[in-house]
Structures are given as C-alpha cells and as structure tokens.
Amino acid sequence: MEALGYPEKKVIVKPPIASGSRGLRILTDEIQTVGDFLSTKPEIAGMCCSFQELIKILRNGEWPELIISEFLPGKEYSVDHYRDNDLSIAIPRIRTKMRSGISFNAQTDLREDIMNYSTKLANILDLKFAFGFQFRADNEGVPRLLECNPRIMGTMVAGCLAGFNMIYYSIIRAANPTIRIPPPEKITPVRLQRYWGFKRSA
C-alpha cells in the first residue's frame, strides 16, 4: 500500500472476483468533518474505512484474496463495444449516478482517447461481438482501465439508443458469419435514467 501512497493517498481494496461493488472499500485515514458528512454521497461514504477497520472485519472469518490498487477520483466511463472481423464500434458513456455498481444515470461521451484505448484492447484480446470496458479518470483526467466485461453489460441499451444496436447485430453476426454489419451513419449523444419500482398486489 505504501507504494501507492497510503496513508497520504486513498487506495482501493477489492476481491479479484465480485459484482456490484461487493467487497470494495476505499481505504483512507482522513478525518471526516461535518462538511464531509453533509456533502459526501452515502454510496461513497459507505465504502470508506480505515486500514484498522478493515483488519477488524477480516479477523472475523477466513481472509479472502484481495487486490490493492490506486484510487481514481475522476469520472467513470463504461464503453459499449462491438467487434467482428470487419467492424469495430466503441461507444463510451459517463456513469453519472450508480447504486451497487449499477448505472442509474448515464450519458454518451464520445471521448476519442477512450474509444482508441477500447479498440486497441479489443484487438489485443481478440474479443468478438458485444462486450465492454470500464475506465476511470485519475487526478490528471487520464482514463485508467478498471475492468473488461466480455459480455453484454447492463446499460448497453444506451449504445443502442445512440445509434448502433450491438446486441442485435451480435446475434445476427454470430448466427451467420457471412453477413456484413453496416457501420452506423451517426452516433447521437443520449442520456439514460434507470428506474427501479414495484407494483403492489391487490
């Protein structure tokens, strides 16, 4: 942790395999003020703990394998990506509001650097059809890779609404490799808001 600047800098601790931010903690020894209490969103505040608090938790059971990584304070991006032998399309979106790792508010942001990173990674890994990457910006605004999702992502519909239905085209291309998928004429910026609700039974 010292190599990443802890305790002067925050670091991230998480299990190598998880979902929905389960097991993720932001390690910090910063003293929280009343201003922090009133301004920090609950989903972020609930992830913060000190190294001593983490040790107390881990003593109550078998220690899991954990990854320690740099804390990235900038904007988080998901990239909806489609790739076959003839075509590669990357559509980044900002994750402006999340709950348990799930996007509740998002908007497309066609950042050229993130699209280029995603395309290079897809080529190196030789990923096909619908998949995605997640990036988060560091203190200088440089996007850093968080993870690769070699599957359809939960909010990939945003890329479809922006002008390229990569889920549909993935099925078509997988079913018939001779079909050539047409590139989109235009990618239109969109905003997406997710709602969760339920209906009361009569």
Rosetta constraint file for C-alpha pairs under 8 A:
AtomPair CA 1 CA 5 HARMONIC 6.71 0.50
AtomPair CA 1 CA 6 HARMONIC 5.51 0.50
AtomPair CA 1 CA 7 HARMONIC 7.98 0.50
AtomPair CA 1 CA 11 HARMONIC 7.38 0.50
AtomPair CA 1 CA 68 HARMONIC 7.03 0.50
AtomPair CA 2 CA 6 HARMONIC 4.96 0.50
AtomPair CA 2 CA 7 HARMONIC 7.21 0.50
AtomPair CA 4 CA 9 HARMONIC 7.41 0.50
AtomPair CA 4 CA 11 HARMONIC 7.11 0.50
AtomPair CA 4 CA 69 HARMONIC 7.40 0.50
AtomPair CA 4 CA 70 HARMONIC 6.16 0.50
AtomPair CA 5 CA 9 HARMONIC 5.09 0.50
AtomPair CA 5 CA 10 HARMONIC 7.57 0.50
AtomPair CA 5 CA 11 HARMONIC 7.99 0.50
AtomPair CA 6 CA 10 HARMONIC 6.07 0.50
AtomPair CA 6 CA 11 HARMONIC 6.60 0.50
AtomPair CA 6 CA 28 HARMONIC 7.81 0.50
AtomPair CA 7 CA 28 HARMONIC 6.58 0.50
AtomPair CA 7 CA 29 HARMONIC 6.32 0.50
AtomPair CA 8 CA 29 HARMONIC 7.97 0.50
AtomPair CA 9 CA 28 HARMONIC 7.24 0.50
AtomPair CA 9 CA 71 HARMONIC 7.90 0.50
AtomPair CA 10 CA 26 HARMONIC 6.60 0.50
AtomPair CA 10 CA 27 HARMONIC 5.61 0.50
AtomPair CA 10 CA 28 HARMONIC 5.03 0.50
AtomPair CA 10 CA 70 HARMONIC 7.51 0.50
AtomPair CA 10 CA 71 HARMONIC 5.71 0.50
AtomPair CA 11 CA 26 HARMONIC 5.88 0.50
AtomPair CA 11 CA 27 HARMONIC 5.34 0.50
AtomPair CA 11 CA 28 HARMONIC 7.10 0.50
AtomPair CA 11 CA 68 HARMONIC 6.85 0.50
AtomPair CA 11 CA 69 HARMONIC 5.92 0.50
AtomPair CA 11 CA 70 HARMONIC 5.15 0.50
AtomPair CA 11 CA 71 HARMONIC 4.67 0.50
AtomPair CA 12 CA 24 HARMONIC 7.15 0.50
AtomPair CA 12 CA 25 HARMONIC 5.92 0.50
AtomPair CA 12 CA 26 HARMONIC 4.82 0.50
AtomPair CA 12 CA 27 HARMONIC 6.11 0.50
AtomPair CA 12 CA 67 HARMONIC 7.91 0.50
AtomPair CA 12 CA 68 HARMONIC 5.56 0.50
AtomPair CA 12 CA 69 HARMONIC 5.15 0.50
AtomPair CA 12 CA 70 HARMONIC 6.08 0.50
AtomPair CA 12 CA 71 HARMONIC 5.46 0.50
AtomPair CA 13 CA 23 HARMONIC 7.92 0.50
AtomPair CA 13 CA 24 HARMONIC 5.80 0.50
AtomPair CA 13 CA 25 HARMONIC 5.32 0.50
AtomPair CA 13 CA 26 HARMONIC 6.46 0.50
AtomPair CA 13 CA 27 HARMONIC 7.08 0.50
AtomPair CA 13 CA 66 HARMONIC 6.50 0.50
AtomPair CA 13 CA 67 HARMONIC 5.62 0.50
AtomPair CA 13 CA 68 HARMONIC 4.65 0.50
AtomPair CA 13 CA 69 HARMONIC 6.63 0.50
AtomPair CA 14 CA 23 HARMONIC 5.48 0.50
AtomPair CA 14 CA 24 HARMONIC 4.41 0.50
AtomPair CA 14 CA 25 HARMONIC 6.45 0.50
AtomPair CA 14 CA 66 HARMONIC 5.44 0.50
AtomPair CA 14 CA 67 HARMONIC 5.33 0.50
AtomPair CA 14 CA 68 HARMONIC 6.75 0.50
AtomPair CA 15 CA 23 HARMONIC 6.21 0.50
AtomPair CA 15 CA 24 HARMONIC 7.19 0.50
AtomPair CA 15 CA 64 HARMONIC 7.20 0.50
AtomPair CA 15 CA 65 HARMONIC 6.01 0.50
AtomPair CA 15 CA 66 HARMONIC 4.45 0.50
AtomPair CA 15 CA 67 HARMONIC 5.82 0.50
AtomPair CA 16 CA 65 HARMONIC 7.12 0.50
AtomPair CA 16 CA 66 HARMONIC 6.25 0.50
AtomPair CA 16 CA 67 HARMONIC 6.13 0.50
AtomPair CA 18 CA 22 HARMONIC 5.99 0.50
AtomPair CA 18 CA 23 HARMONIC 7.20 0.50
AtomPair CA 19 CA 101 HARMONIC 7.51 0.50
AtomPair CA 20 CA 100 HARMONIC 4.83 0.50
AtomPair CA 20 CA 101 HARMONIC 4.20 0.50
AtomPair CA 20 CA 102 HARMONIC 6.50 0.50
AtomPair CA 21 CA 100 HARMONIC 5.65 0.50
AtomPair CA 21 CA 101 HARMONIC 5.16 0.50
AtomPair CA 22 CA 100 HARMONIC 7.58 0.50
AtomPair CA 24 CA 47 HARMONIC 6.79 0.50
AtomPair CA 25 CA 47 HARMONIC 4.80 0.50
AtomPair CA 25 CA 48 HARMONIC 5.77 0.50
AtomPair CA 25 CA 49 HARMONIC 6.80 0.50
AtomPair CA 26 CA 47 HARMONIC 5.64 0.50
AtomPair CA 26 CA 48 HARMONIC 4.58 0.50
AtomPair CA 26 CA 49 HARMONIC 6.25 0.50
AtomPair CA 26 CA 71 HARMONIC 7.56 0.50
AtomPair CA 27 CA 48 HARMONIC 5.92 0.50
AtomPair CA 27 CA 49 HARMONIC 5.26 0.50
AtomPair CA 27 CA 50 HARMONIC 5.21 0.50
AtomPair CA 27 CA 51 HARMONIC 6.04 0.50
AtomPair CA 28 CA 48 HARMONIC 6.68 0.50
AtomPair CA 28 CA 49 HARMONIC 6.04 0.50
AtomPair CA 28 CA 50 HARMONIC 5.10 0.50
AtomPair CA 28 CA 51 HARMONIC 7.19 0.50
AtomPair CA 29 CA 49 HARMONIC 7.62 0.50
AtomPair CA 29 CA 50 HARMONIC 5.29 0.50
AtomPair CA 29 CA 51 HARMONIC 7.50 0.50
AtomPair CA 32 CA 36 HARMONIC 5.85 0.50
AtomPair CA 32 CA 37 HARMONIC 6.94 0.50
AtomPair CA 33 CA 37 HARMONIC 6.28 0.50
AtomPair CA 34 CA 38 HARMONIC 6.23 0.50
AtomPair CA 35 CA 39 HARMONIC 6.02 0.50
AtomPair CA 36 CA 40 HARMONIC 5.51 0.50
AtomPair CA 40 CA 44 HARMONIC 6.75 0.50
AtomPair CA 40 CA 45 HARMONIC 6.14 0.50
AtomPair CA 41 CA 45 HARMONIC 6.16 0.50
AtomPair CA 42 CA 46 HARMONIC 5.79 0.50
AtomPair CA 43 CA 47 HARMONIC 6.77 0.50
AtomPair CA 43 CA 99 HARMONIC 6.99 0.50
AtomPair CA 43 CA 100 HARMONIC 7.82 0.50
AtomPair CA 44 CA 48 HARMONIC 6.84 0.50
AtomPair CA 49 CA 53 HARMONIC 6.08 0.50
AtomPair CA 49 CA 54 HARMONIC 6.73 0.50
AtomPair CA 50 CA 54 HARMONIC 6.36 0.50
AtomPair CA 51 CA 55 HARMONIC 6.30 0.50
AtomPair CA 52 CA 56 HARMONIC 6.42 0.50
AtomPair CA 53 CA 57 HARMONIC 6.51 0.50
AtomPair CA 54 CA 58 HARMONIC 6.27 0.50
AtomPair CA 55 CA 59 HARMONIC 6.16 0.50
AtomPair CA 56 CA 60 HARMONIC 7.11 0.50
AtomPair CA 58 CA 62 HARMONIC 7.21 0.50
AtomPair CA 58 CA 63 HARMONIC 5.81 0.50
AtomPair CA 59 CA 63 HARMONIC 7.40 0.50
AtomPair CA 71 CA 138 HARMONIC 7.86 0.50
AtomPair CA 72 CA 136 HARMONIC 6.30 0.50
AtomPair CA 72 CA 137 HARMONIC 6.05 0.50
AtomPair CA 72 CA 138 HARMONIC 4.72 0.50
AtomPair CA 72 CA 139 HARMONIC 6.92 0.50
AtomPair CA 73 CA 136 HARMONIC 7.72 0.50
AtomPair CA 73 CA 137 HARMONIC 6.73 0.50
AtomPair CA 73 CA 138 HARMONIC 5.88 0.50
AtomPair CA 73 CA 139 HARMONIC 6.36 0.50
AtomPair CA 74 CA 136 HARMONIC 6.06 0.50
AtomPair CA 74 CA 137 HARMONIC 4.34 0.50
AtomPair CA 74 CA 138 HARMONIC 5.43 0.50
AtomPair CA 74 CA 139 HARMONIC 6.44 0.50
AtomPair CA 74 CA 141 HARMONIC 6.39 0.50
AtomPair CA 75 CA 94 HARMONIC 6.97 0.50
AtomPair CA 75 CA 95 HARMONIC 7.51 0.50
AtomPair CA 75 CA 96 HARMONIC 7.82 0.50
AtomPair CA 75 CA 136 HARMONIC 5.65 0.50
AtomPair CA 75 CA 137 HARMONIC 5.48 0.50
AtomPair CA 76 CA 94 HARMONIC 5.87 0.50
AtomPair CA 76 CA 95 HARMONIC 5.60 0.50
AtomPair CA 76 CA 96 HARMONIC 7.63 0.50
AtomPair CA 76 CA 134 HARMONIC 7.36 0.50
AtomPair CA 76 CA 135 HARMONIC 5.81 0.50
AtomPair CA 76 CA 136 HARMONIC 4.24 0.50
AtomPair CA 76 CA 137 HARMONIC 6.54 0.50
AtomPair CA 77 CA 92 HARMONIC 6.38 0.50
AtomPair CA 77 CA 93 HARMONIC 5.44 0.50
AtomPair CA 77 CA 94 HARMONIC 4.54 0.50
AtomPair CA 77 CA 95 HARMONIC 5.70 0.50
AtomPair CA 77 CA 134 HARMONIC 5.63 0.50
AtomPair CA 77 CA 135 HARMONIC 5.08 0.50
AtomPair CA 77 CA 136 HARMONIC 6.01 0.50
AtomPair CA 78 CA 92 HARMONIC 5.67 0.50
AtomPair CA 78 CA 93 HARMONIC 5.42 0.50
AtomPair CA 78 CA 94 HARMONIC 6.54 0.50
AtomPair CA 78 CA 95 HARMONIC 6.93 0.50
AtomPair CA 78 CA 132 HARMONIC 6.97 0.50
AtomPair CA 78 CA 133 HARMONIC 5.82 0.50
AtomPair CA 78 CA 134 HARMONIC 4.43 0.50
AtomPair CA 78 CA 135 HARMONIC 6.39 0.50
AtomPair CA 79 CA 90 HARMONIC 6.28 0.50
AtomPair CA 79 CA 91 HARMONIC 5.44 0.50
AtomPair CA 79 CA 92 HARMONIC 4.10 0.50
AtomPair CA 79 CA 93 HARMONIC 6.20 0.50
AtomPair CA 79 CA 115 HARMONIC 7.69 0.50
AtomPair CA 79 CA 118 HARMONIC 7.30 0.50
AtomPair CA 79 CA 132 HARMONIC 5.29 0.50
AtomPair CA 79 CA 133 HARMONIC 5.15 0.50
AtomPair CA 79 CA 134 HARMONIC 6.17 0.50
AtomPair CA 80 CA 90 HARMONIC 5.82 0.50
AtomPair CA 80 CA 91 HARMONIC 5.15 0.50
AtomPair CA 80 CA 92 HARMONIC 6.22 0.50
AtomPair CA 80 CA 93 HARMONIC 7.97 0.50
AtomPair CA 80 CA 130 HARMONIC 7.47 0.50
AtomPair CA 80 CA 131 HARMONIC 6.41 0.50
AtomPair CA 80 CA 132 HARMONIC 4.87 0.50
AtomPair CA 80 CA 133 HARMONIC 7.13 0.50
AtomPair CA 80 CA 153 HARMONIC 7.59 0.50
AtomPair CA 80 CA 156 HARMONIC 5.87 0.50
AtomPair CA 80 CA 159 HARMONIC 6.19 0.50
AtomPair CA 81 CA 88 HARMONIC 7.38 0.50
AtomPair CA 81 CA 89 HARMONIC 5.62 0.50
AtomPair CA 81 CA 90 HARMONIC 4.46 0.50
AtomPair CA 81 CA 91 HARMONIC 6.32 0.50
AtomPair CA 81 CA 118 HARMONIC 7.75 0.50
AtomPair CA 81 CA 129 HARMONIC 7.80 0.50
AtomPair CA 81 CA 130 HARMONIC 5.84 0.50
AtomPair CA 81 CA 131 HARMONIC 5.43 0.50
AtomPair CA 81 CA 132 HARMONIC 5.34 0.50
AtomPair CA 81 CA 133 HARMONIC 7.84 0.50
AtomPair CA 81 CA 166 HARMONIC 7.54 0.50
AtomPair CA 82 CA 87 HARMONIC 7.71 0.50
AtomPair CA 82 CA 88 HARMONIC 5.65 0.50
AtomPair CA 82 CA 89 HARMONIC 5.15 0.50
AtomPair CA 82 CA 90 HARMONIC 6.59 0.50
AtomPair CA 82 CA 128 HARMONIC 6.99 0.50
AtomPair CA 82 CA 129 HARMONIC 5.04 0.50
AtomPair CA 82 CA 130 HARMONIC 4.80 0.50
AtomPair CA 82 CA 131 HARMONIC 6.59 0.50
AtomPair CA 82 CA 166 HARMONIC 5.79 0.50
AtomPair CA 82 CA 170 HARMONIC 7.48 0.50
AtomPair CA 83 CA 87 HARMONIC 5.61 0.50
AtomPair CA 83 CA 88 HARMONIC 4.28 0.50
AtomPair CA 83 CA 89 HARMONIC 6.42 0.50
AtomPair CA 83 CA 122 HARMONIC 7.67 0.50
AtomPair CA 83 CA 127 HARMONIC 6.97 0.50
AtomPair CA 83 CA 128 HARMONIC 5.05 0.50
AtomPair CA 83 CA 129 HARMONIC 5.01 0.50
AtomPair CA 83 CA 130 HARMONIC 7.02 0.50
AtomPair CA 84 CA 88 HARMONIC 6.51 0.50
AtomPair CA 84 CA 128 HARMONIC 5.46 0.50
AtomPair CA 84 CA 129 HARMONIC 5.98 0.50
AtomPair CA 84 CA 173 HARMONIC 8.00 0.50
AtomPair CA 86 CA 180 HARMONIC 7.37 0.50
AtomPair CA 87 CA 181 HARMONIC 7.36 0.50
AtomPair CA 87 CA 183 HARMONIC 7.18 0.50
AtomPair CA 88 CA 119 HARMONIC 7.07 0.50
AtomPair CA 89 CA 119 HARMONIC 7.80 0.50
AtomPair CA 89 CA 183 HARMONIC 7.93 0.50
AtomPair CA 90 CA 115 HARMONIC 5.50 0.50
AtomPair CA 90 CA 118 HARMONIC 6.80 0.50
AtomPair CA 90 CA 119 HARMONIC 6.85 0.50
AtomPair CA 91 CA 108 HARMONIC 7.11 0.50
AtomPair CA 91 CA 109 HARMONIC 7.74 0.50
AtomPair CA 91 CA 110 HARMONIC 6.46 0.50
AtomPair CA 91 CA 115 HARMONIC 6.94 0.50
AtomPair CA 91 CA 159 HARMONIC 6.05 0.50
AtomPair CA 92 CA 108 HARMONIC 5.79 0.50
AtomPair CA 92 CA 109 HARMONIC 5.60 0.50
AtomPair CA 92 CA 110 HARMONIC 5.70 0.50
AtomPair CA 92 CA 111 HARMONIC 6.97 0.50
AtomPair CA 92 CA 114 HARMONIC 7.11 0.50
AtomPair CA 92 CA 115 HARMONIC 6.79 0.50
AtomPair CA 93 CA 106 HARMONIC 6.25 0.50
AtomPair CA 93 CA 107 HARMONIC 5.19 0.50
AtomPair CA 93 CA 108 HARMONIC 3.90 0.50
AtomPair CA 93 CA 109 HARMONIC 5.07 0.50
AtomPair CA 93 CA 110 HARMONIC 7.39 0.50
AtomPair CA 94 CA 106 HARMONIC 5.41 0.50
AtomPair CA 94 CA 107 HARMONIC 5.43 0.50
AtomPair CA 94 CA 108 HARMONIC 6.21 0.50
AtomPair CA 94 CA 109 HARMONIC 6.36 0.50
AtomPair CA 95 CA 103 HARMONIC 5.96 0.50
AtomPair CA 95 CA 104 HARMONIC 7.82 0.50
AtomPair CA 95 CA 105 HARMONIC 6.25 0.50
AtomPair CA 95 CA 106 HARMONIC 4.69 0.50
AtomPair CA 95 CA 107 HARMONIC 7.08 0.50
AtomPair CA 96 CA 103 HARMONIC 7.61 0.50
AtomPair CA 96 CA 104 HARMONIC 7.73 0.50
AtomPair CA 96 CA 105 HARMONIC 5.36 0.50
AtomPair CA 96 CA 106 HARMONIC 5.40 0.50
AtomPair CA 96 CA 107 HARMONIC 7.62 0.50
AtomPair CA 97 CA 103 HARMONIC 6.01 0.50
AtomPair CA 97 CA 104 HARMONIC 5.37 0.50
AtomPair CA 97 CA 105 HARMONIC 4.86 0.50
AtomPair CA 97 CA 106 HARMONIC 7.01 0.50
AtomPair CA 98 CA 102 HARMONIC 5.25 0.50
AtomPair CA 98 CA 103 HARMONIC 4.54 0.50
AtomPair CA 98 CA 104 HARMONIC 5.32 0.50
AtomPair CA 98 CA 105 HARMONIC 7.01 0.50
AtomPair CA 99 CA 103 HARMONIC 6.69 0.50
AtomPair CA 99 CA 104 HARMONIC 6.92 0.50
AtomPair CA 102 CA 154 HARMONIC 7.63 0.50
AtomPair CA 103 CA 155 HARMONIC 6.82 0.50
AtomPair CA 103 CA 194 HARMONIC 7.45 0.50
AtomPair CA 104 CA 192 HARMONIC 7.70 0.50
AtomPair CA 104 CA 193 HARMONIC 5.49 0.50
AtomPair CA 104 CA 194 HARMONIC 4.66 0.50
AtomPair CA 104 CA 195 HARMONIC 7.21 0.50
AtomPair CA 105 CA 191 HARMONIC 7.44 0.50
AtomPair CA 105 CA 192 HARMONIC 5.66 0.50
AtomPair CA 105 CA 193 HARMONIC 4.56 0.50
AtomPair CA 105 CA 194 HARMONIC 6.40 0.50
AtomPair CA 106 CA 158 HARMONIC 7.95 0.50
AtomPair CA 106 CA 191 HARMONIC 5.75 0.50
AtomPair CA 106 CA 192 HARMONIC 5.20 0.50
AtomPair CA 106 CA 193 HARMONIC 6.64 0.50
AtomPair CA 107 CA 158 HARMONIC 7.70 0.50
AtomPair CA 107 CA 189 HARMONIC 7.08 0.50
AtomPair CA 107 CA 190 HARMONIC 5.56 0.50
AtomPair CA 107 CA 191 HARMONIC 4.16 0.50
AtomPair CA 107 CA 192 HARMONIC 6.06 0.50
AtomPair CA 108 CA 158 HARMONIC 7.50 0.50
AtomPair CA 108 CA 159 HARMONIC 7.72 0.50
AtomPair CA 108 CA 162 HARMONIC 7.64 0.50
AtomPair CA 108 CA 189 HARMONIC 5.23 0.50
AtomPair CA 108 CA 190 HARMONIC 5.66 0.50
AtomPair CA 108 CA 191 HARMONIC 6.67 0.50
AtomPair CA 109 CA 189 HARMONIC 6.99 0.50
AtomPair CA 110 CA 114 HARMONIC 7.96 0.50
AtomPair CA 110 CA 115 HARMONIC 7.24 0.50
AtomPair CA 111 CA 115 HARMONIC 6.30 0.50
AtomPair CA 112 CA 116 HARMONIC 6.10 0.50
AtomPair CA 113 CA 117 HARMONIC 6.17 0.50
AtomPair CA 114 CA 118 HARMONIC 6.08 0.50
AtomPair CA 114 CA 143 HARMONIC 7.02 0.50
AtomPair CA 115 CA 119 HARMONIC 6.13 0.50
AtomPair CA 116 CA 120 HARMONIC 6.17 0.50
AtomPair CA 117 CA 121 HARMONIC 6.16 0.50
AtomPair CA 118 CA 122 HARMONIC 6.07 0.50
AtomPair CA 118 CA 133 HARMONIC 6.81 0.50
AtomPair CA 119 CA 123 HARMONIC 6.23 0.50
AtomPair CA 120 CA 124 HARMONIC 6.20 0.50
AtomPair CA 121 CA 125 HARMONIC 6.05 0.50
AtomPair CA 122 CA 126 HARMONIC 5.61 0.50
AtomPair CA 122 CA 127 HARMONIC 5.33 0.50
AtomPair CA 122 CA 128 HARMONIC 7.97 0.50
AtomPair CA 123 CA 127 HARMONIC 6.86 0.50
AtomPair CA 127 CA 131 HARMONIC 7.61 0.50
AtomPair CA 127 CA 150 HARMONIC 7.26 0.50
AtomPair CA 129 CA 166 HARMONIC 7.50 0.50
AtomPair CA 129 CA 167 HARMONIC 7.95 0.50
AtomPair CA 129 CA 169 HARMONIC 7.87 0.50
AtomPair CA 129 CA 170 HARMONIC 4.85 0.50
AtomPair CA 129 CA 173 HARMONIC 7.83 0.50
AtomPair CA 129 CA 174 HARMONIC 7.69 0.50
AtomPair CA 130 CA 150 HARMONIC 7.57 0.50
AtomPair CA 130 CA 151 HARMONIC 6.16 0.50
AtomPair CA 130 CA 152 HARMONIC 5.65 0.50
AtomPair CA 130 CA 166 HARMONIC 6.11 0.50
AtomPair CA 130 CA 167 HARMONIC 6.12 0.50
AtomPair CA 130 CA 170 HARMONIC 6.03 0.50
AtomPair CA 131 CA 148 HARMONIC 7.99 0.50
AtomPair CA 131 CA 149 HARMONIC 5.86 0.50
AtomPair CA 131 CA 150 HARMONIC 4.73 0.50
AtomPair CA 131 CA 151 HARMONIC 4.52 0.50
AtomPair CA 131 CA 152 HARMONIC 5.27 0.50
AtomPair CA 131 CA 153 HARMONIC 6.87 0.50
AtomPair CA 132 CA 148 HARMONIC 6.06 0.50
AtomPair CA 132 CA 149 HARMONIC 5.08 0.50
AtomPair CA 132 CA 150 HARMONIC 6.36 0.50
AtomPair CA 132 CA 151 HARMONIC 6.94 0.50
AtomPair CA 132 CA 152 HARMONIC 7.20 0.50
AtomPair CA 132 CA 153 HARMONIC 6.68 0.50
AtomPair CA 133 CA 145 HARMONIC 7.50 0.50
AtomPair CA 133 CA 146 HARMONIC 7.60 0.50
AtomPair CA 133 CA 147 HARMONIC 5.85 0.50
AtomPair CA 133 CA 148 HARMONIC 4.51 0.50
AtomPair CA 133 CA 149 HARMONIC 5.90 0.50
AtomPair CA 134 CA 145 HARMONIC 6.14 0.50
AtomPair CA 134 CA 146 HARMONIC 5.34 0.50
AtomPair CA 134 CA 147 HARMONIC 5.37 0.50
AtomPair CA 134 CA 148 HARMONIC 6.48 0.50
AtomPair CA 135 CA 143 HARMONIC 5.71 0.50
AtomPair CA 135 CA 144 HARMONIC 5.23 0.50
AtomPair CA 135 CA 145 HARMONIC 4.48 0.50
AtomPair CA 135 CA 146 HARMONIC 5.11 0.50
AtomPair CA 135 CA 147 HARMONIC 7.28 0.50
AtomPair CA 136 CA 143 HARMONIC 5.26 0.50
AtomPair CA 136 CA 144 HARMONIC 5.35 0.50
AtomPair CA 136 CA 145 HARMONIC 6.66 0.50
AtomPair CA 136 CA 146 HARMONIC 6.67 0.50
AtomPair CA 137 CA 141 HARMONIC 4.81 0.50
AtomPair CA 137 CA 142 HARMONIC 5.02 0.50
AtomPair CA 137 CA 143 HARMONIC 4.13 0.50
AtomPair CA 137 CA 144 HARMONIC 5.85 0.50
AtomPair CA 138 CA 142 HARMONIC 5.47 0.50
AtomPair CA 138 CA 143 HARMONIC 6.43 0.50
AtomPair CA 138 CA 144 HARMONIC 6.91 0.50
AtomPair CA 149 CA 153 HARMONIC 7.20 0.50
AtomPair CA 152 CA 156 HARMONIC 6.76 0.50
AtomPair CA 152 CA 167 HARMONIC 7.38 0.50
AtomPair CA 156 CA 160 HARMONIC 6.82 0.50
AtomPair CA 157 CA 161 HARMONIC 6.15 0.50
AtomPair CA 157 CA 165 HARMONIC 7.81 0.50
AtomPair CA 158 CA 162 HARMONIC 6.18 0.50
AtomPair CA 158 CA 190 HARMONIC 7.15 0.50
AtomPair CA 158 CA 191 HARMONIC 7.61 0.50
AtomPair CA 158 CA 192 HARMONIC 6.52 0.50
AtomPair CA 159 CA 163 HARMONIC 6.70 0.50
AtomPair CA 159 CA 164 HARMONIC 6.19 0.50
AtomPair CA 159 CA 165 HARMONIC 6.91 0.50
AtomPair CA 159 CA 166 HARMONIC 7.56 0.50
AtomPair CA 160 CA 164 HARMONIC 4.77 0.50
AtomPair CA 160 CA 165 HARMONIC 4.12 0.50
AtomPair CA 160 CA 166 HARMONIC 6.43 0.50
AtomPair CA 160 CA 167 HARMONIC 7.79 0.50
AtomPair CA 161 CA 165 HARMONIC 7.42 0.50
AtomPair CA 161 CA 190 HARMONIC 7.06 0.50
AtomPair CA 162 CA 187 HARMONIC 5.35 0.50
AtomPair CA 162 CA 188 HARMONIC 4.79 0.50
AtomPair CA 162 CA 189 HARMONIC 5.88 0.50
AtomPair CA 162 CA 190 HARMONIC 5.87 0.50
AtomPair CA 163 CA 184 HARMONIC 6.50 0.50
AtomPair CA 163 CA 186 HARMONIC 6.55 0.50
AtomPair CA 163 CA 187 HARMONIC 5.10 0.50
AtomPair CA 163 CA 188 HARMONIC 6.23 0.50
AtomPair CA 164 CA 184 HARMONIC 5.96 0.50
AtomPair CA 164 CA 187 HARMONIC 7.29 0.50
AtomPair CA 165 CA 169 HARMONIC 6.28 0.50
AtomPair CA 166 CA 170 HARMONIC 5.81 0.50
AtomPair CA 167 CA 171 HARMONIC 6.57 0.50
AtomPair CA 168 CA 172 HARMONIC 6.37 0.50
AtomPair CA 169 CA 173 HARMONIC 5.95 0.50
AtomPair CA 169 CA 181 HARMONIC 6.88 0.50
AtomPair CA 170 CA 174 HARMONIC 5.96 0.50
AtomPair CA 171 CA 175 HARMONIC 6.07 0.50
AtomPair CA 172 CA 176 HARMONIC 6.22 0.50
AtomPair CA 172 CA 179 HARMONIC 7.73 0.50
AtomPair CA 173 CA 177 HARMONIC 5.13 0.50
AtomPair CA 173 CA 178 HARMONIC 7.57 0.50
AtomPair CA 173 CA 179 HARMONIC 6.17 0.50
AtomPair CA 173 CA 180 HARMONIC 7.59 0.50
AtomPair CA 173 CA 181 HARMONIC 7.37 0.50
